[in-house]
Amino acid sequence: MTIVWNAQRVSEGLTEIDSARVAVLVNIKRLLDEYHGVEHSLRFYDIILGDWVERYLHLVYVATQQLATDEKRLQRQQSQLSALEVSLFGDSAEFFAKYPQLPMFASEVINSVIVSGPESISISPSVINVQNSFLTSRRDQIASRLLSFIATRRSPSMLFVKPISGKVPISWFATMFAWRKWARHDDFGFSFSSSTVPDVAWRKKNILQISSTSNLSDIANSILSIFLPLCFAEAFQTLKSQINAARPKRFEHVYSAQALWTHFAFKVLVAQWCEQGTKLHYHQHGGWYGLDETHVGENYESRVSDFYYTWGWSRGAANTRPLTPVVPDIHSSEKLFDALICFDQPQQIYRLQYFPLPGTLQTMYDETAEFVRTRESQTELRIRLFPGEHGSQQRDAILRAGADVIFDNSQEIFSQYANSRIVFHNYLGTSWLETLGNNIPTICFYDVDSYRFRSDAKSLLEDLVKVGILHLSGSSAAEKANAVSGDVESWWLSEEVQTARRNFVNQYANFSTNWKQIWRENFLHALKSK
């Protein structure tokens, strides 16, 4: 039976995962404290591998759901199962890269342990090389060295690590030069490596017996040693020594908007520094945060941070406060085309979040095709497909719609926004917040069965529906586009549209071109507050 991963199913899964998280993290702390002969805080391990725990629990949950719907596999007899050989992961970046292909493998592991016991798992003893997955480009290395040289006689207190998604602009380095008395930028793009032999005996010892009625935390803990990357166990001490030698100076404050996810050097340093008094500043870096009924990334990032910054909202823990993100300059440009920004996911479920997933992806494809079919305009439509290998179903559905469209991912996305008369979105993620926040004419359509919003966001979203920005179908979005096509600006700049837009972006996309001054005041205040 195929599982439909709609919002209701996602909510059920996130609730179960949330109830299992602490038990799994506590077990990891116990195992790794014993393995390394240390005693670290739970927050230390949450910083080091909290991102991995989140994704691992999603993986195990999906695998258990697949097993529950596959009765034939559960009915297989022990005699029919041969030993299952597994190869280990070097680091969390490798785990994340292979993540979409792992649910079926996790199902096989769980089923093997249930039916034939822990001894049915064979772990490969092959040497695994672990190295830094975040080596910086030569351009950024040169810029960082120049800034370090300028600041050699200074003792800055604030360190910025991966503050911006993607390529770091020259304007950022100019900002760091202006702030050089108190701030420095370093993405920790140095080399480190370890060729490590897995501790097969330790990992086998920690595979525990489970049954088909075991709860999620027990199942996750039972097979933890099969999936735990070597960088956290066998290779940890070697890698930590190299990382500490590369960056021996501790900073009083560290800021990032990217590095809590799989950046091992950052996590090792910051986890240690925070135990010594460093304050961690972390920033929301994309859509869904604050809007989703629950959001795994938001919960993790705010949980481990001393200061957690958002794009406008401030609900939640006392450490949460609004701070505009770095805003790229969008220069006024000739409007050459309309743009459709598309979302996509693999056909295999691998993490739970409120967006189209297997079971609802086809609805998004159908609505996108219907939008393209219904839209009537002489203006060229350029379609930007979601990056990654997700198959051709969305492209094929659009082509079958028979419209004259161009698929184009060649432009940098903010340049594409700037050149667009109007930007359409077939999902509610990061891109629609970027166009709304930058006051670019925006129309979105989405499937209500895929999303679940927080109660205090619903009235603002309803206002966007009333003024024609948000639509619940592709045909409705296209009809609105047709209605305003003759004069997009008259509609977009009308008082009712701008009021609804401003009210929404003040909470969820509060961008400012004056971000440098705002940041300077915020961080200097933090440095002065002891």
ABEGO torsion letter per residue (X at the ends): XBBBBBAAAAAAAAAAAAAAAAAAAAAAAAAAAAAAGBBBBAAAAAAAAAAAAAAAAAAAAAAAAAAAABAAAAABBAAABBBBBBBBBABAAAAAAAAAAAAAAAAAAAAAAAAAEAAABBBBABBBBBBBAABBBAAAAAAAAAAAAAAAABBBABBBBGABBEBBBAAAAAAAAAAAAABBBBAGABBBBBBBBBBAAAAAAABBBBBAABBAAAAAAAAAAAABBAAABAAAAAAAAAAAAABABBBABBBBAAAABGBAAAAAAAAAAAAAGBBBBBBBABBGBGABABBAAAAAAAAABABBBBAGBABEBAABBBBBBBBBBBBBBBBABBBBBBBBBBABBABBBBBBBBGAAAAAAAAAAAAAAABBBABBBBBBBBBEBAEAAAAAAAAAAGBBBBBBAABBAAAAAAABABBBBABBBAAAAAAAAAGBBBBBBBBAAABBBBAAAAAAAAAAAAAGABBABAAAAAAAAAAAAABAAAAAABAAAAAAAAAAAAAABBBBAAAAAAAAAAAAAAAABX
